Amino acid sequence: MSIIFSTTSPQTGTRAQASHALGSVISGEAVTPLRTNAILCGITRSVVLGLCRELGIAVREKALSVEEAEQAEELMIVGAIVEVTPVLRILNGSFRAAGPGPVARSLQAAFRERVRPA
């Protein structure tokens, strides 16, 4: 599953869109979309999958249904612009998190350390 953000500038009427992969954590396992033409299999995704392995986080590639996303322990979007960003709620309110979960926090920290070394 990928998500598309769309916004229109009220000042100029310019429309901008961006697409990012939606990842989830289900039963402690990171679930990411299958490699298909529907998602970008880019550098950020590859780095995050490698970090999962390094951190001992099990990874499964599979199609993620809306129902599974709603039931997930954690949701996050992954992409070059957003890096690893936790999703705290879905607009229809079917998924709500009090804050970033432990997997998202671990991946955010590891990703930042990897791409922005001191």
C-alpha positions as CSV (number, residue, x, y, z in Angstrom):
1,M,0.0,0.0,0.0
2,S,1.3,3.4,-0.8
3,I,-0.1,6.7,0.2
4,I,-0.4,9.8,-1.9
5,F,-0.3,13.2,-0.3
6,S,-1.9,15.9,-2.3
7,T,-2.1,19.6,-1.5
8,T,-3.1,22.7,-3.3
9,S,-1.5,26.1,-2.4
10,P,-4.3,28.6,-1.6
11,Q,-2.0,31.5,-2.8
12,T,-1.1,30.1,-6.2
13,G,-3.5,27.2,-6.8
14,T,-0.4,25.0,-7.5
15,R,-1.0,21.4,-6.8
16,A,1.7,19.2,-5.4
17,Q,1.7,15.4,-4.8
18,A,4.1,13.0,-3.2
19,S,3.9,9.2,-2.8
20,H,5.5,7.2,0.0
21,A,5.5,3.6,1.1
22,L,3.3,2.8,4.1
23,G,4.9,0.4,6.5
24,S,3.4,-1.2,9.5
25,V,4.3,-3.2,12.6
26,I,2.1,-6.2,13.1
27,S,2.9,-8.6,16.0
28,G,6.3,-7.0,16.3
29,E,7.2,-7.6,12.7
30,A,7.8,-4.8,10.2
31,V,5.5,-5.3,7.2
32,T,6.3,-3.5,4.0
33,P,4.7,-3.6,0.5
34,L,5.9,-6.1,-2.0
35,R,8.4,-4.8,-4.6
36,T,6.1,-4.0,-7.5
37,N,5.6,-1.2,-9.9
38,A,3.1,0.3,-7.4
39,I,5.9,1.5,-5.0
40,L,9.3,3.0,-5.5
41,C,12.0,0.6,-4.4
42,G,14.5,3.3,-3.7
43,I,17.5,4.0,-1.6
44,T,15.5,5.0,1.5
45,R,13.5,1.8,1.5
46,S,16.6,-0.3,1.0
47,V,18.4,1.5,3.9
48,V,15.4,1.0,6.2
49,L,15.1,-2.7,5.4
50,G,18.8,-3.1,6.0
51,L,18.5,-1.3,9.4
52,C,15.6,-3.6,10.3
53,R,17.9,-6.5,9.8
54,E,20.7,-4.9,11.8
55,L,18.4,-4.1,14.7
56,G,16.9,-7.6,14.7
57,I,13.5,-6.4,13.5
58,A,11.8,-9.2,11.5
59,V,10.6,-8.0,8.1
60,R,7.9,-9.3,5.9
61,E,7.1,-8.1,2.4
62,K,3.4,-8.4,1.6
63,A,0.4,-6.5,0.4
64,L,-1.1,-4.6,3.3
65,S,-4.9,-4.3,3.4
66,V,-6.7,-1.4,4.9
67,E,-8.0,-3.6,7.6
68,E,-4.5,-4.7,8.5
69,A,-3.4,-1.1,8.6
70,E,-6.2,-0.2,10.9
71,Q,-5.2,-3.1,13.3
72,A,-1.5,-2.4,13.2
73,E,0.5,-1.7,16.3
74,E,2.4,1.0,14.4
75,L,2.2,2.7,11.1
76,M,5.0,4.8,9.4
77,I,5.7,6.3,6.0
78,V,9.1,5.8,4.4
79,G,10.5,8.0,1.7
80,A,13.4,10.2,0.7
81,I,11.6,13.4,1.8
82,V,10.0,12.0,5.0
83,E,12.7,9.5,5.9
84,V,10.9,7.4,8.6
85,T,7.8,9.2,9.9
86,P,5.3,7.6,12.3
87,V,1.7,7.9,11.4
88,L,-0.4,8.8,14.4
89,R,-3.8,8.6,12.9
90,I,-5.7,7.9,9.7
91,L,-8.2,10.5,8.6
92,N,-11.2,8.3,9.2
93,G,-10.0,7.8,12.8
94,S,-9.8,4.0,12.4
95,F,-6.1,4.0,13.5
96,R,-4.9,6.2,16.3
97,A,-1.6,6.1,18.2
98,A,-0.7,8.1,21.3
99,G,2.8,8.7,19.9
100,P,5.5,7.1,17.8
101,G,6.0,3.4,18.6
102,P,9.3,1.7,19.6
103,V,10.0,0.3,16.1
104,A,9.5,3.7,14.4
105,R,11.6,5.5,17.0
106,S,14.4,2.9,16.7
107,L,14.3,3.1,12.9
108,Q,14.2,6.9,12.9
109,A,17.3,7.1,15.2
110,A,19.2,4.5,13.2
111,F,18.3,6.1,9.9
112,R,19.4,9.6,11.0
113,E,22.7,8.1,12.4
114,R,23.3,6.3,9.1
115,V,22.6,9.3,6.8
116,R,23.8,12.1,9.0
117,P,26.9,10.7,10.8
118,A,28.5,13.0,13.4
